[in-house]
């Protein structure tokens, strides 16, 4: 069973060559050329079928774009099957890479499961290339998937200056065209523009079709067809060898649909029998090649027949330069198919079956499946689908596979347990948890029930997928239990999967251990979770699965941080980053996530410039180096840095971006974004907003502790302390103190020293707010004792002046005096309102002034590096020197200080 991804069809990437006898359309080419040279970001050709959109675009490409120095063209002909986001991305990447091999050079590392992530990576690559590039999306009206459209919106919103997007469609796409139009950034050609003028109609009818019509007949025919090119072509084919041309022209009127039916029938009627037979037999094919047509028709001269059809302008369109693949004009194909279904429907399934057999023999499983389904041969379709499962999973074209499975009858799926289990997985990830178990049970019964003669009671082929199916079933049952919050069930099924794995099934063992770790994490047993994920990392390393192993390090870092083991967490991340660096290009997935984790650890040590630099390094690597479910974490980490630097509005904006990217997964939400936002509101004094959040979560100080609500309850405690501080007469903090006592007991029992530290800090603040400083020093002493060995700083600094006063008192009382004194000194350094007004201690060099002025623009770091012709690392070195001389820690503060000093 092959595990290669589904093949990319080169014919979909072919740039149509202008026909040598095509009518020249200089007025249209001039408009398109003018839009491109005026810097328009996009071009839209929108008109019904048969108006020559593709022909005009190919002439434009040949006459204008190809003539631009260094210009590249990426062409993608779309079809209905491209509504699978991963398939669409696969072809988009292939088209751009074909145009410029430097774009998506490491295509296999792109996150095809994330359309926005892939788009961002492609945008960065195209921008880096600098030379002009045009991306043409033909037949875009066939794209209905909302995720793909959202991805195109993202592309349009972030088009680099050197990329021009051209869309050819039968209808206006659901894209932000009005915005581009209002900005004067869109070139548009519509049906009224594309219609043949009388002069163009005369050139087509007399010079291309060689009819020798009089000006009056040309004008009459142009009027009848309203300049509709397909109608003119069909009429011209119908008029060949006719004596009464005038009578023919007067003989048809009506809508385009009527005209196309009438004229197509006329054209077909005038073809020899062997040509009509060929047309009808091959009408079912979306693409035509001589060997394929021979297989379907039983002929041996299909190559000559296709060449003759093209030569006679009989609606045959070449799909490559070598004239190996063709297709019929869509309108003509519709008419042929309707005629075949009307006159000989019994023959159609056999034609589809022959096509399916040929596609399968020639390594084109997608087409083989489509033709088998069209034939109603579900057994054949199921067999071919099953053979594609490894490749589809590898190429992430899950939507394609799920679409196929939806067309198979239930009894056919039940006969193939591999397909049944895959169908169960699809339902699981779509959220239909209740539908999963019946499919898993059917598959399990089929696996365990041989017939009387010992042969399998199923149709699935032997191979790796079938062999590991019992393990897969147990893992999916563990996933179902996990989704339902059934910790015991998750553990039972994960242990069953472990029992079923063979000694060499390292991935299966790693996945099972992962579910055991998640179960322990969900109940707050972090020690067991750390042990389990240690086994996961070992198994994944043995399986050679680097990306998943790096992802496991992120989980492990989260667990270690909650255990209060900051040094171990940083060591684990840095080791993983070294391992990722040893791989070279392409950058493995999860590398950005590791930089985010290191940033959070550096922030806790209050090394804010280094923390921000880690995020910028991750940003420069691009979203393709991050797991989709982790992308929100970059913005959450940036929010925490903004908060530490006192820019609370910026912090809220960053959290908003995180919320938009957040994707629920299997990992427990130990720091919910909504609660993080509530904490910022509390700092801003927006206590009413924070109370609204607490009410929406149903939180109360009388709640029993629960691990997954621990962060929420700590946020509620912060709100109570803030309310009491702003209005001491509002009530006592006794209920809050009791809640913190319960939370402390639970966190201590779970070995969650990181949470214990925060609870101790809140107990300190609560006692101080109640006016009992002596009582406040008791939890503070324990917090200092636990925090000092791990290097905690922000744990205390984030609490502001009330904590600063308590630390000074603690130092005076001999409680961790050096540590407490150092922390209180850090408060003084942060609270220095005159920092921006002082003169520079050291003068900036000319080069640094140049860099500073670029920092004051909207250019990103990589864009500034390109402007200076230096690497991003060199830019960071300049930036660090500038920040040091300005005595600031970030770009925004550097700009503000530079403005006050008159440097920008």
C-alpha positions, -999 to +999 in steps of 0.1 A: +000+000+000+016+033-011+021+060+014+029+088-011+007+119-011-019+122-038-002+134-070-002+170-082-016+172-117+007+193-138-021+201-162-038+223-136-006+245-135-003+249-172-004+284-185-026+283-216-007+293-247-025+318-270-038+302-301-019+313-332-052+321-350-070+337-321-085+372-326-062+398-313-079+420-286-055+449-280-081+471-263-085+445-235-048+438-232-041+475-229-065+478-200-050+448-182-014+461-189-023+496-176-037+481-143-006+461-138+018+490-145-003+513-123+004+491-093-031+476-090-031+447-065-056+426-083-074+419-116-109+404-120-123+389-152-159+381-143-184+369-170-206+339-178-192+309-196-181+313-232-169+349-230-132+342-235-119+350-200-091+324-202-082+333-237-078+370-229-058+362-197-035+340-216-029+367-243-023+392-215+002+369-199+020+363-232+020+399-244+026+418-212+035+399-181+060+376-197+076+408-212+083+423-178+120+418-167+122+389-143+084+385-141+070+351-131+035+337-136+018+311-114-014+297-130-039+274-112-069+260-130-094+252-103-121+225-103-148+215-079-126+190-060-103+219-049-129+228-023-107+208+001-086+234+018-055+212+020-059+202-016-063+239-026-032+248-007-012+219-022-020+232-057-015+268-048+020+260-033+028+239-064+018+267-088+039+294-070+068+270-066+066+262-103+067+299-111+097+304-087+115+275-071+126+298-042+089+301-032+078+273-009+112+256-014+105+236+017+069+229+007+066+197+027+071+217+059+042+241+052+012+238+076-013+227+050-038+222+078-038+260+084-047+280+054-038+313+070-005+299+082+004+286+047-007+319+031+015+338+055+045+316+047+039+320+009+035+358+013+069+360+031+086+339+004+071+359-025+080+392-008+116+380-003+118+371-040+113+408-049+108+402-087+073+407-101+049+378-099+013+372-111-009+345-096-038+335-118-068+316-103-089+303-132-125+291-127-126+306-092-165+303-092-160+266-084-146+274-050-174+274-024-155+265+008-156+293+033-122+285+048-105+288+013-123+321+007-111+334+042-076+324+031-079+344-001-091+374+020-060+371+041-039+369+010-055+400-005-052+419+028-014+411+029-004+411-007+032+419-010+040+448-035+055+423-060+025+400-062-005+406-084-036+384-080-058+377-111-091+359-106-111+345-135-147+336-125-182+332-139-195+352-109-181+378-086-162+360-058-170+366-021-138+386-016-132+422-005-135+436-040-153+467-029-123+477-007-099+472-036-122+491-060-125+520-035-087+522-032-083+522-070-064+489-067-086+466-089-087+461-127-120+447-138-132+432-171-168+420-173-191+405-199-198+439-215-160+443-219-153+408-231-180+407-258-167+407-294-171+441-310-184+440-346-148+443-359-137+414-336-166+393-346-158+399-383-122+389-377-132+358-359-158+347-385-139+355-416-102+352-407-103+324-381-134+304-392-129+313-429-166+319-436-164+349-459-195+366-445-207+400-457-206+429-432-244+427-430-243+390-421-216+396-395-235+424-380-267+403-379-249+374-363-231+396-338-265+411-329-281+377-325-253+364-302-248+398-285-210+394-290-211+361-271-179+343-282-191+307-276-223+315-295-204+329-324-181+298-325-210+274-325-228+294-351-197+294-373-193+257-370-230+252-379-227+274-410-198+256-426-208+245-461-243+261-459-257+279-489-284+298-471-264+317-446-289+345-442-317+321-435-296+303-409-288+335-391-324+345-389-333+310-376-323+312-340-330+336-312-334+334-275-313+330-244-278+318-243-290+284-230-313+281-260-286+292-284-260+268-270-284+238-271-295+247-306-261+254-321-244+224-303-270+201-318-264+217-352-226+211-348-230+175-336-254+167-365-229+178-390-201+156-377-193+122-392-206+092-372-171+082-359-165+117-346-199+119-329-193+085-313-159+096-300-174+128-286-202+110-268-179+082-254-154+108-240-180+133-227-177+119-192-140+127-189-129+160-173-095+156-189-086+138-221-055+120-232-050+096-261-043+065-239-072+073-216-096+079-246-084+046-262-091+028-229-126+043-226-137+041-263-118+009-273-102+028-302-065+030-310-065+064-329-075+088-301-044+109-305-052+116-341-088+123-332-079+148-305-055+166-328-082+168-355-108+181-331-084+209-320-075+217-355-112+220-364-119+244-335-143+218-321-142+231-285-111+212-275-087+231-251-051+219-247-039+216-211-001+214-217+025+224-242+030+189-255-007+184-265-009+153-243-039+164-222-070+183-233-104+191-221-137+200-238-150+236-234-173+235-204-204+244-223-198+219-250-191+192-224-224+200-207-242+195-240-224+163-248-231+148-214-268+157-215-270+141-249-253+109-238-275+107-207-306+112-228-297+088-256-277+060-240-277+061-202-271+024-199-236+028-214-225+056-191-216+034-160-194+012-182-176+042-196-169+055-161-157+021-150-132+018-179-120+053-170-116+044-134-096+013-143-072+034-165-067+060-138-060+034-112-034+016-134-017+049-141-014+060-105-041+086-104-063+075-075-084+106-072-097+103-107-101+066-103-123+071-072-143+099-089-150+077-119-159+046-098-183+067-078-199+081-110-202+045-122-220+035-090-193+008-085-190+014-048-169-017-042-142-005-066-144+030-052-140+018-016-110-003-026-092+026-042-102+050-014-087+026+011-055+024-008-052+062-007-057+065+031-019+067+040-013+092+012-043+114+020-033+115+057+002+124+048-008+152+025-036+163+049-063+162+022-088+150+048-117+169+033-113+150+000-114+116+017-143+126+039-162+137+009-157+103-007-167+084+024-199+104+026-208+090-009-203+054+001-232+033+014-230+023+050-228-014+042-198-009+020-180+010+048-189-017+073-172-043+050-140-023+052-130-016+088-101+006+078-126+030+061-150+027+090-124+037+116-113+066+094-149+077+091-151+075+129-121+098+132-136+123+109-167+125+130-146+128+161-127+158+149-159+174+136-174+172+171-199+145+165-186+124+194-217+103+198-215+089+162-179+075+167-185+044+188-210+026+164-184+028+136-156+016+159-177-013+171-186-023+135-149-023+126-140-043+157-166-069+149-154-072+113-118-077+125-127-104+149-152-125+130-136-148+103-159-168+081-163-206+084-134-212+060-111-189+079-111-160+055-116-125+068-152-113+072-142-080+057-128-065+025-100-044+038-066-052+022-038-065+043-012-039+052+001-015+078-033+003+082-051-030+089-024-043+111-024-014+135-062-009+134-069-024+169-044+001+184-061+029+164-095+019+176-084+020+212-067+054+207-099+069+192-119+055+221-094+072+244-100+104+224-137+101+228-134+097+266-110+126+267-135+148+248-162+139+273-140+146+303-141+109+313-106+106+328-111+070+339-123+060+304-094+078+288-069+058+310-086+025+303-085+029+265-050+043+265-037+014+285-055-010+261-038+007+232-004+003+250-011-034+255-019-039+218+011-020+204+039-041+190+075-035+200+082-014+169+050+007+170+067+036+187+042+061+174+013+041+188+030+038+222+037+075+222+001+084+214-012+061+241+012+075+267+001+110+256-035+102+264-024+089+298-005+121+304-035+142+293-057+123+317-034+130+346-030+166+336-068+171+335-071+162+372-040+182+382-017+152+388+013+169+373+038+144+385+021+116+366+016+138+336+053+147+335+063+110+337+038+101+309+050+128+285+086+118+292+076+084+278+059+101+249+091+120+240+111+087+241+087+069+218+084+098+193+122+101+192+124+064+183+098+067+157+117+096+141+088+120+145+106+152+152+077+176+149+055+158+174+085+153+197+091+191+197+054+196+203+056+173+233+084+196+247+059+224+247+035+203+268+063+193+291+074+229+296+038+239+306+038+211+331+072+220+346+062+257+349+031+247+368+053+226+391+074+257+397+104+242+379+114+271+357+150+261+352+140+226+341+114+240+317+139+264+301+165+237+298+140+214+281+130+242+256+166+251+248+176+215+243+147+211+219+157+243+200+192+230+196+178+197+182+156+217+158+186+238+147+206+207+140+180+197+114+188+228+093+162+237+067+133+233+067+125+247+101+105+220+120+070+227+132+068+237+169+101+257+167+082+290+170+062+275+199+095+267+217+107+303+213+073+314+228+079+291+258+114+305+263+100+340+260+075+334+288+103+321+310+125+351+303+095+374+310+091+357+345+128+366+351+119+402+340+144+401+311+118+418+289+140+427+260+152+391+257+117+379+261+105+401+232+135+391+211+125+355+214+090+363+201+105+383+172+128+354+163+097+332+163+078+357+142+107+358+116+105+320+113+069+323+101+037+305+111+047+273+092+071+267+121+043+266+146+016+240+153-019+255+143-033+249+178-005+269+194-005+300+172-026+319+197+001+315+223+025+340+205+000+368+210-008+357+246+029+359+254+032+393+237+003+404+258+021+395+290+052+414+279+030+445+271+014+441+305+048+440+322+058+472+304+026+489+314+009+491+280-024+476+291-043+486+260-017+470+238-019+439+260-057+437+255-052+441+217-028+412+217-052+391+237-079+399+212-056+385+184-050+354+205-087+348+209-093+350+172-066+323+166-075+301+195-085+265+186-099+242+213-079+210+215-072+181+238-050+201+261-065+214+294-072+251+294-050+259+324-048+297+316-080+307+298-078+338+276-110+352+290-096+351+325-064+367+313-085+395+298-103+399+331-070+403+349-060+432+326-094+448+333-087+446+370-054+463+365-071+490+345-097+495+372-125+482+350-139+462+379-174+461+365-162+444+333-142+419+354-173+412+375-193+406+344-168+380+333-170+363+368-208+363+366-207+348+331-185+320+344-207+313+374-178+319+398-182+324+436-158+325+465-177+296+481-168+272+452-150+240+458-115+239+442-111+222+409-080+221+388-094+232+355-110+263+373-080+271+394-069+301+372-104+314+371-108+312+409-074+330+414-086+357+390-118+360+411-097+364+442-078+392+425-111+409+417-122+406+453-090+421+466-092+449+441-128+457+451-119+457+488-089+480+481-110+505+462-138+504+488-129+488+522-165+494+534-178+470+507-173+439+528-146+417+543-122+394+525-130+364+547-147+344+520-118+352+496-093+341+523-112+309+527-112+303+489-074+308+488-069+284+517-089+257+498-070+264+466-036+263+484-044+229+499-054+214+465-024+229+447+000+216+474-016+181+471-012+181+433+025+192+435+017+224+416+044+246+431+040+273+404+003+277+413+012+275+450+035+305+446+007+326+430-018+316+457+008+326+484+012+360+468-025+365+467-028+355+503-001+381+511-020+408+493-054+398+508-040+401+544-023+434+536-055+448+521-073+438+553-047+458+573-028+428+588+008+432+577+022+407+602-002+380+589+007+389+553+044+382+559+038+345+566+027+334+531+052+360+516+080+343+535+071+309+520+066+324+485+101+340+486+117+308+499+102+287+470+106+314+443+142+324+449+159+291+437+140+293+404+146+329+397+110+343+399+107+381+395+075+390+377+055+369+402+062+398+426+067+428+403+034+424+385+016+431+418+027+468+420+034+491+449+015+471+476+039+442+470+069+466+469+061+478+503+057+443+517+090+433+502+108+462+519+092+452+552+102+415+546+138+425+540+138+447+571+124+417+591+152+394+578+129+374+555+150+363+525+166+398+528+189+398+498+161+384+475+134+407+489+157+437+487+167+429+451+130+426+441+121+459+458+150+476+440+136+463+407+103+481+415+123+514+417+140+508+384+106+502+367+090+533+382+112+560+367+090+586+350+119+608+340+137+581+319+125+595+286+136+631+294+172+624+303+199+631+276+217+602+260+245+588+279+261+577+246+257+591+211+241+571+184+262+563+153+250+573+118+241+537+111+222+534+143+203+566+135+194+551+101+181+520+118+162+541+144+144+560+117+134+528+100+121+515+133+099+545+134+081+533+102+056+506+098+082+482+083+085+448+101+119+436+114+126+414+083+115+442+060+139+466+077+167+440+074+161+437+037+161+475+034+195+476+051+208+446+032+217+429+065+205+397+082+178+397+108+204+388+134+225+418+125+195+440+128+188+426+162+224+435+172+219+471+160+185+473+178+200+461+211+227+488+210+201+514+202+178+503+230+208+504+254+218+539+244+182+551+246+178+533+279+146+516+267+136+479+263+113+479+232+106+495+199+076+516+209+095+532+238+125+537+216+104+557+191+088+578+219+122+586+234+137+594+200+108+618+192+114+636+225+151+639+217+144+651+181+162+621+166+132+611+143 
